[in-house]
């Protein structure tokens, strides 16, 4: 018996691997590495939340369980989109956020 040809891949964005240094995404046939130093939201997240990834409108990566959104263009050309965040000190004081770091060489907004 011969099996039929494999079906069309319906996943246009998926998490391929997670390590202690970051995660690998496969989006529209291209692989991207998101280091925890640059994308700290994923470092302490539960695996199920990281794997729950949606590609919206073909350009918008969305992790609904983490409330994280990234434009695909920012992964393709990160030099055009410096990663800068504004840290809410009340969350740090409450212990909700242990530590965050911006992209290497960049300083957070105060």
Secondary structure as GFF3:
##gff-version 3
##sequence-region A 1 110
A	DSSP	beta_strand	13	18	.	.	.	ID=ss1
A	DSSP	beta_strand	22	27	.	.	.	ID=ss2
A	DSSP	beta_strand	30	35	.	.	.	ID=ss3
A	DSSP	three_ten_helix	40	42	.	.	.	ID=ss4
A	DSSP	alpha_helix	47	51	.	.	.	ID=ss5
A	DSSP	beta_strand	54	56	.	.	.	ID=ss6
A	DSSP	beta_strand	60	63	.	.	.	ID=ss7
A	DSSP	beta_strand	68	71	.	.	.	ID=ss8
A	DSSP	alpha_helix	72	76	.	.	.	ID=ss9
A	DSSP	three_ten_helix	78	80	.	.	.	ID=ss10
A	DSSP	alpha_helix	89	93	.	.	.	ID=ss11
###
